[in-house]
Amino acid sequence: MDFDRVFLDTNILIDYVIDRKESAQSIKMIKQCILNRIELNISVSSVCTLMYLLDRAKVGLEIQKRTLLDISQAFTLINTKNENLASASYSLFNDLEDAILYFSAVSENCDALITRNVKDFINMGELPVYTPEVMLSFLVE
């Protein structure tokens, strides 16, 4: 498969920053995407969610600022448009946050959406949704 641009769900961004037991495959996949020169796209809302979680975990301000700088260098931020909100509101998604992210990725012509929660994304046929493990398998073929 050929990928130029992929969209990372919020849980993948959190994996990149916060060392959790399930983070290893996400981090490995991100590194492989970078090696393959695949553009990694994220939502501004994902960054805000991450900053909220870091603040709640009492992570110091300087570390939060370094994290923001790292994110700004490693990922491309995409915008959510009014039409993405409308599409989400008419969709079959049960989780509207997921719907907004999905339709934002579609409108930015991403080739895939990467998440650890594939079941939360209804396959609308416009954008394939993969786990980090599946995406990694495509990259190392």
C-alpha positions as CSV (number, residue, x, y, z in Angstrom):
1,M,0.0,0.0,0.0
2,D,1.1,3.5,-0.7
3,F,0.7,6.2,2.0
4,D,1.5,9.9,1.7
5,R,-0.5,11.3,4.6
6,V,-2.0,9.6,7.6
7,F,-4.1,10.9,10.4
8,L,-3.3,9.9,14.0
9,D,-6.2,9.6,16.5
10,T,-5.8,11.3,19.9
11,N,-4.8,8.0,21.6
12,I,-1.8,7.6,19.2
13,L,-0.6,11.1,20.0
14,I,-0.9,10.3,23.7
15,D,1.1,7.1,23.2
16,Y,3.8,9.2,21.5
17,V,4.1,11.4,24.6
18,I,3.1,9.4,27.6
19,D,4.8,6.1,28.2
20,R,2.0,3.6,28.7
21,K,2.2,-0.2,28.3
22,E,0.3,0.0,25.0
23,S,2.5,2.8,23.6
24,A,5.3,0.7,22.1
25,Q,3.6,-0.3,18.8
26,S,2.4,3.3,18.3
27,I,5.8,4.7,18.7
28,K,7.4,2.1,16.4
29,M,4.8,2.9,13.8
30,I,5.4,6.6,14.0
31,K,9.1,6.1,13.7
32,Q,8.6,3.9,10.6
33,C,6.2,6.5,9.1
34,I,8.9,9.2,9.5
35,L,11.5,6.9,7.9
36,N,9.1,6.3,5.0
37,R,8.5,10.1,4.7
38,I,4.8,9.8,5.4
39,E,3.2,13.0,6.7
40,L,1.7,12.5,10.1
41,N,-1.4,14.6,10.7
42,I,-3.1,15.4,14.0
43,S,-5.9,17.6,15.1
44,V,-5.5,20.7,17.2
45,S,-8.2,19.2,19.6
46,S,-5.9,16.2,20.1
47,V,-3.1,18.5,21.2
48,C,-5.4,20.3,23.6
49,T,-6.6,17.0,25.1
50,L,-3.0,16.0,25.6
51,M,-2.0,19.3,27.2
52,Y,-5.0,18.9,29.5
53,L,-3.9,15.4,30.5
54,L,-0.3,16.5,31.1
55,D,-1.6,19.4,33.3
56,R,-3.9,17.1,35.3
57,A,-0.9,14.7,35.8
58,K,1.0,17.7,37.3
59,V,3.6,17.6,34.5
60,G,5.7,20.8,34.8
61,L,5.1,23.7,32.5
62,E,8.6,23.5,30.9
63,I,8.1,19.9,30.0
64,Q,4.7,20.8,28.5
65,K,6.3,23.5,26.5
66,R,9.0,21.1,25.2
67,T,6.3,18.7,24.3
68,L,4.4,21.3,22.3
69,L,7.7,22.2,20.4
70,D,8.3,18.5,19.7
71,I,4.8,18.0,18.4
72,S,5.1,21.1,16.2
73,Q,8.2,19.6,14.6
74,A,7.0,16.0,14.2
75,F,3.4,16.4,13.1
76,T,1.2,18.5,10.8
77,L,-1.8,20.1,12.4
78,I,-5.0,19.9,10.4
79,N,-8.0,22.1,10.8
80,T,-11.5,21.1,11.5
81,K,-14.0,22.9,9.2
82,N,-17.7,23.6,9.6
83,E,-18.5,20.9,7.1
84,N,-16.7,18.4,9.2
85,L,-18.9,19.2,12.2
86,A,-22.0,18.9,9.9
87,S,-20.8,15.6,8.6
88,A,-20.2,14.3,12.1
89,S,-23.7,15.4,13.2
90,Y,-25.3,13.4,10.4
91,S,-23.1,10.4,10.7
92,L,-23.8,7.0,12.3
93,F,-20.9,7.5,14.8
94,N,-21.8,7.0,18.5
95,D,-18.8,9.1,19.6
96,L,-18.9,12.5,18.0
97,E,-15.3,13.3,18.8
98,D,-14.3,10.3,16.7
99,A,-16.7,11.5,14.0
100,I,-15.2,15.0,13.9
101,L,-11.7,13.6,13.7
102,Y,-12.7,11.1,11.0
103,F,-14.3,13.7,8.8
104,S,-11.5,16.2,9.3
105,A,-9.0,13.5,8.1
106,V,-11.2,12.8,5.1
107,S,-11.5,16.5,4.1
108,E,-7.7,16.8,4.3
109,N,-7.2,13.8,1.9
110,C,-5.5,11.6,4.4
111,D,-4.8,8.1,3.2
112,A,-5.7,6.4,6.5
113,L,-6.7,7.0,10.1
114,I,-4.6,5.3,12.8
115,T,-6.1,4.4,16.1
116,R,-6.0,1.8,18.8
117,N,-9.8,1.9,18.9
118,V,-10.8,0.7,15.4
119,K,-14.1,-0.5,16.6
120,D,-15.1,3.0,17.6
121,F,-14.8,4.1,13.9
122,I,-17.6,3.1,11.6
123,N,-16.1,2.2,8.2
124,M,-17.8,4.8,6.1
125,G,-15.8,3.7,3.0
126,E,-14.1,7.0,2.5
127,L,-11.0,6.4,4.7
128,P,-9.5,3.1,5.9
129,V,-8.9,2.9,9.7
130,Y,-6.0,0.8,11.0
131,T,-4.4,-0.1,14.3
132,P,-0.7,0.9,14.7
133,E,0.2,-2.8,14.3
134,V,-1.6,-3.1,11.0
135,M,-0.2,0.1,9.7
136,L,3.3,-1.0,10.7
137,S,2.8,-4.3,8.8
138,F,2.1,-2.2,5.6
139,L,5.2,-0.2,6.1
140,V,7.7,-3.0,6.6
141,E,6.5,-5.3,3.8
